[in-house]
Every structure is written in C-alpha cells, then in structure tokens.
Amino acid sequence: GNSVTQMEGPVTLSEEAFLTINCTYTATGYPSLFWYVQYPGEGLQLLLKATKADDKGSNKGFEATYRKETTSFHLEKGSVQVSDSAVYFCALSVSFYGQNFVFGPGTRLSVLP
Amino acid sequence: EPEVTQTPSHQVTQMGQEVILRCVPISNHLYFYWYRQILGQKVEFLVSFYNNEISEKSEIFDDQFSVERPDGSNFTLKIRSTKLEDSAMYFCASNVAGAYNEQFFGPGTRLTVL
C-alpha cells in the first residue's frame, strides 16, 4: 500500500537554525509528493510540491527534493523564523481519478526567539 | 484569491444525531474531497467525488457517511448517526481536473460529539 513516514516530533529550534524534517514514502506507481503546513487553528496549506524524480519544490525559503532512489522528500530550510512554528505534513498522491492524498503523521515545529 | 470555505467552523452534537458539514469548493474545480483529522493524529482521506459520484472512498467512509453536491456550489458531508469517535476536524478540499495537482483545503469544521 501507500504510506508516508515522517520524523517524530516535536522539533524545537532557535530562530535562524537550520531545519530538516525527514520524509520517506512507500507507493505503488509513481507518486507526486507534497509538503503541507498547518498553522495553529488553521487548515492545511500547500507549502511545496514535486511531481517527478529530482524535481525540487521550493517556497518561502523551504525546499525539498524528490529522491526516487531513496524514496524520500526531506524538507529543509536554512534559517527558521518564529513564524514557521506549525505542523508540517508530508503527503503523496498516486491516484488519478480520486487523487486521494496519503498524509504522514505530521511533525510539529516550534521555533523559539 | 479564490479559496475553499467550510461551515460551520465548529459543530457540537449529541451522539446519534445527524450532522451535515458544508463546503463551497473553488468554483472552477471539478474534484472534491473530504478528510478528517482526529485531534493530535494524522489527516485521513475519507472520500473523493467527481462528476456527481464518489470516485474513491476509504474504509472509514462507511454507511453512516454520505456526500452530496446539491447544487452548483456546495459539497456536503452527512453523518447519519454520530458516534463519539466521529469527533474530529473535517477538511474539505478541491482541485482542478488532471493528475497530481495540489488540493486546496478549507479551514475545517471541528465536530464534537457528546
């Protein structure tokens, strides 16, 4: 089946620290990969995506590269801000008609000033 | 910027009651979805809907659940007889036709079953 595994949280960093949140996946077929972010009290927002191997998605200083050989899509940011505190979900999509997403469990990030 | 909207933002109901959660997807989108997130847990797919019929559903989406697009703009999730374990945040999402496109999520409805 299809599944997404993320590193356990919570992750607590100081402002301007480097961030990595690991994500690996198992999928039948050739998935598209996504990172969604959920700020406190809000819904899910797309952060970035990649649809084929070696694609790099990037947005707001965050980056993730689709690594087919390691089935990974790790999220990185060079210098986090307090405003980045949120829950980050890695997700994949393999189904055309339904396109149901499979989400990872989420990683809570807290950035301290 | 167009967005998915959901009402109500919070619904409290008694066990055994019926609830209808409402969503207005983005107007030119053709695929519609419901997900749920039990507090502190991951987001789980419930159902997808295209061309006025369910295209996929998960094992969570049993006979107590139904979806409907009653008009050109609304997309609803009905739970016929709520259980305590239905308490969760329910997210609606939509996207345009085509494979592997991002889904746009609404802000969610928090359902509390007492």
Interface residues (C-beta under 8 A of the other chain):
Chain A: P31 S32 F34 Y36 E42 G43 L44 Q45 L46 K49 T51 F89 A91 S93 S95 F96 Y97 G98 Q99 N100 F101 V102 F103 G104 P105 G106
Chain B: Y31 Y33 Y35 Q41 K42 V43 E44 F45 S48 Y50 S55 E56 S58 F91 A93 N95 A99 Y100 N101 E102 Q103 F104 F105 G106 P107 G108
